Amino acid sequence: MNETKNMRNLPATPEATWQITFDNDSTIFIAGRDEEHARRVVENNKGFSRWRRTPECEWVTRTIKKIERVTW
């Protein structure tokens, strides 16, 4: 006999806002489930260590200094 099982997706974990501070004290805000998820979002971003403000600006290398949960 062939039994059919109902598969359900688990509910999504709520996301929080995280403030990422880089080695030059610049910051960005990322939505993530936890601190590690926010870090992965930034690190998996193409060209993570290279940033620039506008297409005319030179590329600069940045590393994460700290990650803090934002409470509004």
N, C-alpha and C positions, 0 to 999 in steps of 0.2 A: 504494500500500500504506500502511496505517495502522499505524504503530509505536507501541507503548505504552511510555512511559518511566516507570521507578519514581522517584518523588520522595521523598526522605527529609528530614526535618527535621534541622537541625544540632543537635548536643548543646548543652544549655543551658550557658552560661558560669557557673561557680560564683560564688556570691555571698559577699561578706565583710560584716562588721559595721563600720559607720562611725559615728563619734561626731560629731554636728553641734553646734557651739557657736554660740550666738546672741550678739548685741551686749550682752545683760545677763548674760552668762556662764552662762546656763542651757544644759542639754544634753539631747539626745535621741539614741537609737540607731536606725539605719536599716540594713536589709539591702540591699545593692546590688552590682552587678557591678564597678563602679569608682567613683571619686570623682564623676565627672560624672553617673553614674546615680543615686547617692545624692542629689546636689543636685537632679536633676530630680524625684525622688520627693517631696522636701520642697516644692519650688517648684510642682509640679503639684497638690499637696494643696489642696483647696478652702479658700480663705481663708488661703493660705500666710503672708502677712505679719501676720495677726491670730491671736493665741493667747489662750487663757484656761485657767486651771487647772480650774475647775468652772463649771457653768452659771450659778451665782450671781455669779461674778467678772466684772469689767469686761474688755472686750477690750483687748489691748495689741498694739502693732505691734513685730515683731521682724525683724531681718535676720541673715543668716548671717555669722558672724565667721570661722569656720574649720571645715574638715572633716578628720578624721583617721581613718585605718584603725585599728581596734581589734585588738590582738594579746593574746589572753588568756594 
